[in-house]
Amino acid sequence: LVVFKLTYMITACLVLAVFWKLDHTYERKKDTCSLMVLLMPCVAAALLLAQDYTIIEVMWSFSQFLEGVAMVPQYIFCYRDRGAKDFGVMLYVMSLGGYRVFYAANWIYKKVQMPQYSDMQSWTGGVIEISFFCDYLLSVFTGTSVLRAMVLKVDEKINELQDRVELRVLGSSRPSRPQVEGGVGELRKRRAVPTEEPAVDMDV
């Protein structure tokens, strides 16, 4: 278990280092997920569902719920950027999703061996994350998705609400994001190159 945890932490540090090194490739305008929308429900769930109201227990419960939605921003990006075939992104998502699937297998094994075993916080977060991961696999290998349209619609509505609030409070909103066709289209569509209009002969 110690080796597993050390491997996980070292790998996480390496991923962060790669993110920092390749920061210039980050497409900020396409990363539209609001983190507060993910954090606030996790905080509420941790306060309501913690088994003991100690700092360690509440923080642990929060981490379990947060882990369930931690990949949602990446999935939203992938849903919008479905036309791209980036092996690095696919490998990253597959690795994290597969890691959670193995965790689920461990929970099933422990439940079989110890019928009294219960861990609702981890199970809840695991079901959410595995659901998104399975939908991502379905989208990659079959081109269909159960969650894509719903998730993108919710994301767009949240961003519209944030823009309205910022406009009222600050008097200006964030720079406009690329438009999505039909509400759920791809964001990798390139701008059309403007064509020069032919000159009009004014001579009579």
N, C-alpha and C positions, 0 to 999 in steps of 0.2 A: 504493500500500500504506500509506503514511503517513497519507493522508487517511482510509482505511478504519479504521485503528487508532485515530486520533483520534476519529472518529465513534463507534466502538464504546465507547471509554472515556467520552466525554461523555454518550452515551446511558445507559451504566451508572450514571454519577453522577446523572443525572436520575431514573432509576428508584429509586435509593436515597433520593433526596430526597423522592420521592412516597411511598415506604414510610414514611419518618420522619413526613411531614406527616399521613398517614392511619393512623397507628399505632392510633388509637382504634377503627378498623374491623377490626383483626386479631382473628380468632377463634382464640385460642390453644388452646382445648380440642380443636379439630378438626385442629390441626397435630400429628400423632402420630408423624411419622417420626423415628427416632433417628439423629442425625448421626454418632455414633461408628461405627455399623454401616456407614456409607458411607465414612468416613475411613480406618478401619483396613485394609480390603482395598486401598484405593488406595495407602496407605503400603507395604504388603507387595508389591504389584505393582510399584511404582516401584523398590523395593530389589532385586527379583528380575529385572526386565526392562530396567533401565537399560542402555544400550549402554556407557557409561563411568561408573565410580564416582567422579564428581566432584560437588560440591555443585550446580553449575548443571544438570548432566545429570539427576541424581536429582530435583531440584526440578521440572525441566521435565517429566520423565516422570510425576511425581506430579500435576502440573497437567493433563496430558492425560487421565489416568485419572479424576481428580476431575471434569473437565468432562463426562465421559460420564455421571456419576450426579448432577450438580449439580441437575438439574431433577426428580429422583425425589421429593423432598418435595412439590413442587408437583403432580406427577402423582397422588401418593397423596391429597392434598387434593381434587383434581378427581374422582378415582375415588369418594371418599366423598361428595362434594357434587354428584353427577351431575345431580340434579334442578334445580340452580340454572343460570340462563341469564345469567351475568355477562359482558357484552361486554368489559369491561376485562381480566378474567382470560383470556378466550379470545384476545384480541389479544396479550397478554403471552406466552402459551404459543406461539402461532402465530409470533410474531416470533423468539423464541429457537430454536424448532424449525426454522423455515425458514432461519435463519442457519446452522445446522449442516448442513442439506441442501445448501446452496450450497458449504459447505466440502467435503462429500463429492464434489460435482461437480468441484471443483478438484483433489481427489486423483485422480479418474479421469482427468482431462485430463493431469495431470502424469505418471501412469503410462503413458498412451498415448504421450506425447511423449518420456518418458525411462524406458525399460523397467527400468533399474537402480534407479529410485526406490523406496525402501522406508521406511515410517514406521509400524511396528507399533503403537507407543503411541497415536498419533493415530487410526489405523484402528480399534483396539479401542474406544477411548472413543467414536469416532464411530458405530460400529455399535450400541453400547449405547444411546446417546442417540437415534439415529434410530429404533431399534426402539420405544422408549417413545413417541416423537413420532408414529409411524405408528399405534400402538395408540390413542393419544389421539384422533387424527383419526377412526379407525374408531369409537371410542366416541361421539364428538360427532355424527357424520353418520349412523351406522347404529344406534346404541344398543347395539351389541355390542362386547365387548372380549376379547382373548385373554389379556392379562396381569392384568386387574383382580382377579379372584378370588384368583389366586396371590399377587400383591403385597400385597393387604389381609390375607390370611391370615398371611403372613410378618410383616407389620408388627404385627399383633395379638399374635402369639406373642412377638415381641421385646419389646413393651411389657409383656406379662405377666411375662416373665423379669426385666425391669428392676424391676418392682414387687416381685417376690419378693426380689430382691437388696437393694433399698432397705429392705424390711421387716425383713430379717435384720440388716443393717448398722446402719441408723438407727433401727429400731424403728417406722418409719412409712413409708407410701408416698405417692406423689403424689396430688393430688386426683383423684377418679374421673372418667374421661372419659365422654362420652356413649356409651351402649350402641349397638351396631350390630346390627340385626336379622339373624339367621341368619349372623352373622359377616361378611357382605359387604353389608349394607344401607346406606342413606343416613344421614348424620349431620345432615341439615338438617331432620329430623322435629322438629316443635315439641312442647314438652311439652303434654300435655292439660290443659286448665283444670279444676281440681277442681270437681265439682258439689256443691252443697249438698244434703245428705240431708234429706228432709222430716221435720219434727218429729213425734215420736211422742206421741200424746195419751195421757197417763197416767191421765186421769180414768176412773173405772169407772162 
